[in-house]
Amino acid sequence: MSKRLLRSICVFCGSRPGVDPAFMDAGAAMGRAIAARGLTLVYGGARVGLMGAVANAALEAGGRVVGVIPKSLVTKEIAHDGLSELFLTETMHERKDRMITLSDAFVALPGGFGTYDEIFETITLAQIGIHDKPNAMLDTNGFFQPLVALLRHTIGHGFAAPEHEQLLVIEREPEALLDAIAAWTPPPLGSKLLDRRGTP
């Protein structure tokens, strides 16, 4: 199987550290793994919480790190002042759009509502054919398993097709996740708006 050309990885994650130190450790490991492969890390631009752990680890490993943050959150999320490049946007929507444009793949680490909003937007854009970039989750200590169960529940009740589950790559270790992203190919999706009988 041929591997996908990757130049940049967007990481969505929390501006809080979470209660389990394993989350910060996994975030740092993700940052190091991205840098070790010569990939640019694109992320939300903060220097605190899980976002800070990912960015700092990538920078310390010699990687290129690009942050994207709305002007309104520069103080609230404490923008990182040591990045390779920092983009300021007017709105949250512009922030997501810029991160999507800059990135060849998307990885969610543990986070809050903003993290879910970001990864679900990129999955939805893949579902409707706007892009064919990989979407992934680093499932540290099974953090995303309740969400995976919800997605399967959604499919089981007919609100998404079975093949839509293939839009999401899930692994528990950074290296395995990056390998899976590189090997991923888009599933044949057909129309999002048709049911299994081909009717609206």
N, C-alpha and C positions, 0 to 999 in steps of 0.2 A: 504494500500500500504506500503510495507516494505521500510525502509529508507536506503540509500546508506551509507556505512562506509566511513567517511571522517576523515583524519588526518591532511591534509594540503590543503590550498587554495592559488593558485597563483593569484596575482593581477597585471594586466598590466595597467599602467596609465602614465600620463605625468610627465616629469621632470620640467614642468612649472606649475604655479598655475591656469592659466586661468583667464579670466576677471570677472567671476561671483564668489563671495565668497562662494556661495552654493556648488561649486565643492570641495573646500578644506574642508568644513564642512562635506560633504557626504563622502569624503575620510577618514577623521578622524573617522566618525561613522562606516565606513566599517572596519577599523582597530580594533576598540573597539569590534565590533560584532564578528569578527573572534577570538579575544583573549578570549572573554567571553565564547565562546563555547569550549575552550581548543584546538583550532586548531592552527597549525603552519602557519604563514604568509610567503609565498615565494614571492619575488618581485625583482625589478631590481637593488636594492642596493644603490640608491642615497638618500641623505638627504635633497634634495631640491624639491620644487614644490609639486605636488600631491603625488609623491612617498614618499617624506619626511613626509607628513601629515599622510598617511596611516601607515607607519612604526612607527612613533613616538607615535601615538595613541595606536597602538597595544602594544608597549613596555611599555607605561605608564599604560596600563591595565594589565600588568603582563604577556603578551603573548610572545611566542617564535617567533622571526623574523629572517628569513634567506634571505640574499641578494645575488644576482648573478650579477656580473658586469664585462665587458671586461676590461683588463688592460689599453687599450687605452682610456677608458672613466672614469677612476678613478679620474682624475683631472677635466675633462670637466663636468662630472655629479656630482662631489663632493661626493665621496663614503661615506656612513654613517659609522662612527667609533664606534657606540654604539650598534651594532646588536648582536644577539645571535651567529650568524655565518655568515661569508662573504666568498663567493667563487669568485675567480678571474679566468676569462677565457681568452683565446687567441683571440677569435673572437666573433662576434655577433651571429653567428650560434651556436657556443658552448654554449653561454649564454642561448639561447632559449631552446636548447636541455637539458641543466642541469635543467632549471626551469620546463620543462615538466616532466622530470624524477622524480623530487622531489615532484611533486604536484598531488593531487587527483581530483582537479577541477580548472577551470580557469575563472577569472572574469576580464572583461575590465571595467575600469572607463574612464572618459574623458581623452583624450590624443591626441598626434599627429600621424605622419606617423608610428613611431615605434610601438605605441600601436595597430594600425590597423594591421600592419604586424604580430605582435605576436598573436592576437586573431584569425586572419584569418588562420594562420598556424595551430593552435590547432583545429579550426573548420574543416579545410581541412583534417587533420589527422584522425579526427573522421569520416568524410564523406567517406574516403577510408578504414576505418576499422583498422587503426593502433592503435587506443585506443578507449575506450568507456567511457571516462571521460566527465563530464558536462562542457559546455562552456556557459558563462553567461555575461550579461552586466548590470551594475547598471545605469539605465537611468535617471540620475539626471536632473530635469527640461526638460525632453524630449530630452536631448542631442543627443541620438542615433536614434531618429525617422527618420531623413533623411537617415541614413544608413539602417534602417529596410525597408524603402520604396524602396531603391535601391535593397536590397536582394529580395523583393517581385517582383520588376520589372524584375530582373534576372530570377526568377522562372517563371514569366508570359511569358517570351520570350523563355522558353524552355532550358535555359542553366543550370538549376538545377531542381531537382525534388521537388514537393510540400512537401514531407516528410523531405526534408533537412532543412526546416524552424524549425522543431522540434529539431534540433541539438543545438538550441540557446535558453537559458532561459533569459527572460528580466523582471526585476522588478525595481520599483523606490525607494524602501527602503531596506537597508541592511539586516534587519531581514527577510523580506519576500523573498529576493533573496536567502539567505542561506537556508531557509526552502524549497524553490523550487528546489534548487540544491540537497538537501538531498533526495527529493522525486523523482527526475528525473530518468527516465529509457530510454535507447537508443531506438530510433525508428527503425523499420525494414527498411533497406535501399536498399537492393539488390545491383545491380552494378551501380556505378556512371556513367559508360560509355554507358549504355543502355537508350534508350528513352522509352516512355510509351508503345510502341508497342513491346519492347523487342529486338529491332534491334540497332546496333551500330550507 
